[in-house]
């Protein structure tokens, strides 16, 4: 029994010394660990940093650079969740083009009065030379059925003016969220009661 223990320890010692001198195993096409959990989400629409654009162009879920406008299948599925607002119904003196999509969007809608604890949010997502999306929302409305409203504005590039990109509004839509018991309590195009 003692002899077996000595032999096992000698074998273990020999094995450990062989492993210490062995070069690390590498596969010819090892997959970087960052591919298991990508550092960037290439399906978002915010303004991308140069590092994110470079990473998504190389490793993203597409094989070509982003198309000239937002991918139609994503844009259409987003639009389906909104009640569209026909641009032809806007006042004729309204400018739908300019270098500041957010300013254009803010000039087109008056967000209604709110109760004391309201939350107004504005987000702008611009892919230079490709598309721009502006979101305006206001939650905590002084209304008995509608708790909040949200607008989506989609712009397409129209060239350059004085080294600034010119944008044209091509689509807008509206959603609402209802107070509890008055309809859907999530953003929807369904009416509140």
Secondary structure as a PSIPRED ss2 file (coil, helix, strand):
# PSIPRED VFORMAT (PSIPRED V4.0)

   1 X C   1.000  0.000  0.000
   2 X H   0.000  1.000  0.000
   3 X H   0.000  1.000  0.000
   4 X H   0.000  1.000  0.000
   5 X H   0.000  1.000  0.000
   6 X H   0.000  1.000  0.000
   7 X H   0.000  1.000  0.000
   8 X H   0.000  1.000  0.000
   9 X H   0.000  1.000  0.000
  10 X H   0.000  1.000  0.000
  11 X H   0.000  1.000  0.000
  12 X H   0.000  1.000  0.000
  13 X H   0.000  1.000  0.000
  14 X H   0.000  1.000  0.000
  15 X H   0.000  1.000  0.000
  16 X H   0.000  1.000  0.000
  17 X H   0.000  1.000  0.000
  18 X H   0.000  1.000  0.000
  19 X H   0.000  1.000  0.000
  20 X H   0.000  1.000  0.000
  21 X H   0.000  1.000  0.000
  22 X C   1.000  0.000  0.000
  23 X C   1.000  0.000  0.000
  24 X C   1.000  0.000  0.000
  25 X C   1.000  0.000  0.000
  26 X C   1.000  0.000  0.000
  27 X C   1.000  0.000  0.000
  28 X C   1.000  0.000  0.000
  29 X C   1.000  0.000  0.000
  30 X C   1.000  0.000  0.000
  31 X C   1.000  0.000  0.000
  32 X C   1.000  0.000  0.000
  33 X H   0.000  1.000  0.000
  34 X H   0.000  1.000  0.000
  35 X H   0.000  1.000  0.000
  36 X C   1.000  0.000  0.000
  37 X C   1.000  0.000  0.000
  38 X C   1.000  0.000  0.000
  39 X C   1.000  0.000  0.000
  40 X C   1.000  0.000  0.000
  41 X C   1.000  0.000  0.000
  42 X C   1.000  0.000  0.000
  43 X C   1.000  0.000  0.000
  44 X C   1.000  0.000  0.000
  45 X C   1.000  0.000  0.000
  46 X C   1.000  0.000  0.000
  47 X C   1.000  0.000  0.000
  48 X C   1.000  0.000  0.000
  49 X C   1.000  0.000  0.000
  50 X H   0.000  1.000  0.000
  51 X H   0.000  1.000  0.000
  52 X H   0.000  1.000  0.000
  53 X H   0.000  1.000  0.000
  54 X H   0.000  1.000  0.000
  55 X H   0.000  1.000  0.000
  56 X H   0.000  1.000  0.000
  57 X H   0.000  1.000  0.000
  58 X H   0.000  1.000  0.000
  59 X H   0.000  1.000  0.000
  60 X C   1.000  0.000  0.000
  61 X C   1.000  0.000  0.000
  62 X C   1.000  0.000  0.000
  63 X C   1.000  0.000  0.000
  64 X C   1.000  0.000  0.000
  65 X C   1.000  0.000  0.000
  66 X C   1.000  0.000  0.000
  67 X C   1.000  0.000  0.000
  68 X C   1.000  0.000  0.000
  69 X C   1.000  0.000  0.000
  70 X C   1.000  0.000  0.000
  71 X C   1.000  0.000  0.000
  72 X H   0.000  1.000  0.000
  73 X H   0.000  1.000  0.000
  74 X H   0.000  1.000  0.000
  75 X H   0.000  1.000  0.000
  76 X H   0.000  1.000  0.000
  77 X H   0.000  1.000  0.000
  78 X H   0.000  1.000  0.000
  79 X H   0.000  1.000  0.000
  80 X C   1.000  0.000  0.000
  81 X C   1.000  0.000  0.000
  82 X C   1.000  0.000  0.000
  83 X E   0.000  0.000  1.000
  84 X E   0.000  0.000  1.000
  85 X C   1.000  0.000  0.000
  86 X C   1.000  0.000  0.000
  87 X H   0.000  1.000  0.000
  88 X H   0.000  1.000  0.000
  89 X H   0.000  1.000  0.000
  90 X C   1.000  0.000  0.000
  91 X C   1.000  0.000  0.000
  92 X C   1.000  0.000  0.000
  93 X C   1.000  0.000  0.000
  94 X C   1.000  0.000  0.000
  95 X C   1.000  0.000  0.000
  96 X C   1.000  0.000  0.000
  97 X E   0.000  0.000  1.000
  98 X E   0.000  0.000  1.000
  99 X C   1.000  0.000  0.000
 100 X C   1.000  0.000  0.000
 101 X H   0.000  1.000  0.000
 102 X H   0.000  1.000  0.000
 103 X H   0.000  1.000  0.000
 104 X H   0.000  1.000  0.000
 105 X H   0.000  1.000  0.000
 106 X H   0.000  1.000  0.000
 107 X H   0.000  1.000  0.000
 108 X H   0.000  1.000  0.000
 109 X C   1.000  0.000  0.000
 110 X C   1.000  0.000  0.000
 111 X C   1.000  0.000  0.000
 112 X C   1.000  0.000  0.000
 113 X C   1.000  0.000  0.000
 114 X E   0.000  0.000  1.000
 115 X E   0.000  0.000  1.000
 116 X E   0.000  0.000  1.000
 117 X E   0.000  0.000  1.000
 118 X E   0.000  0.000  1.000
 119 X E   0.000  0.000  1.000
 120 X E   0.000  0.000  1.000
 121 X E   0.000  0.000  1.000
 122 X E   0.000  0.000  1.000
 123 X E   0.000  0.000  1.000
 124 X E   0.000  0.000  1.000
 125 X E   0.000  0.000  1.000
 126 X E   0.000  0.000  1.000
 127 X E   0.000  0.000  1.000
 128 X C   1.000  0.000  0.000
 129 X C   1.000  0.000  0.000
 130 X C   1.000  0.000  0.000
 131 X E   0.000  0.000  1.000
 132 X E   0.000  0.000  1.000
 133 X E   0.000  0.000  1.000
 134 X E   0.000  0.000  1.000
 135 X E   0.000  0.000  1.000
 136 X E   0.000  0.000  1.000
 137 X E   0.000  0.000  1.000
 138 X E   0.000  0.000  1.000
 139 X E   0.000  0.000  1.000
 140 X E   0.000  0.000  1.000
 141 X E   0.000  0.000  1.000
 142 X C   1.000  0.000  0.000
 143 X C   1.000  0.000  0.000
 144 X C   1.000  0.000  0.000
 145 X C   1.000  0.000  0.000
 146 X E   0.000  0.000  1.000
 147 X E   0.000  0.000  1.000
 148 X E   0.000  0.000  1.000
 149 X E   0.000  0.000  1.000
 150 X E   0.000  0.000  1.000
 151 X E   0.000  0.000  1.000
 152 X E   0.000  0.000  1.000
 153 X E   0.000  0.000  1.000
 154 X E   0.000  0.000  1.000
 155 X E   0.000  0.000  1.000
 156 X E   0.000  0.000  1.000
 157 X E   0.000  0.000  1.000
 158 X E   0.000  0.000  1.000
 159 X E   0.000  0.000  1.000
 160 X E   0.000  0.000  1.000
 161 X E   0.000  0.000  1.000
 162 X C   1.000  0.000  0.000
 163 X C   1.000  0.000  0.000
 164 X E   0.000  0.000  1.000
 165 X E   0.000  0.000  1.000
 166 X E   0.000  0.000  1.000
 167 X E   0.000  0.000  1.000
 168 X E   0.000  0.000  1.000
 169 X E   0.000  0.000  1.000
 170 X E   0.000  0.000  1.000
 171 X E   0.000  0.000  1.000
 172 X E   0.000  0.000  1.000
 173 X E   0.000  0.000  1.000
 174 X E   0.000  0.000  1.000
 175 X E   0.000  0.000  1.000
 176 X E   0.000  0.000  1.000
 177 X E   0.000  0.000  1.000
 178 X E   0.000  0.000  1.000
 179 X C   1.000  0.000  0.000
 180 X C   1.000  0.000  0.000
 181 X C   1.000  0.000  0.000
 182 X C   1.000  0.000  0.000
 183 X C   1.000  0.000  0.000
 184 X C   1.000  0.000  0.000
 185 X C   1.000  0.000  0.000
 186 X C   1.000  0.000  0.000
 187 X C   1.000  0.000  0.000
 188 X E   0.000  0.000  1.000
 189 X C   1.000  0.000  0.000
 190 X C   1.000  0.000  0.000
 191 X C   1.000  0.000  0.000
 192 X C   1.000  0.000  0.000
 193 X C   1.000  0.000  0.000
